[in-house]
Amino acid sequence: MGMSKQDMAHKKSSLKNKLAELEKQAMDDPLKKNRKLHEEIAELKKKLAD
């Protein structure tokens, strides 16, 4: 059984909120020393694009 439109909208909203928080943290790391953080941001952007 698939996800309802409400569930999909809620999931997308939560991904956007998490992405916003991670991007704030990434601004403090301009040299990308925290590789895991930047990889997670890229992964979230990819999920949102789908």
Secondary structure, DSSP 8 states (H G I E B T S, - for coil): ----HHHHHHHHHHHHHHHHHHHHHHHT-TT---HHHHHHHHHHHHHHH-
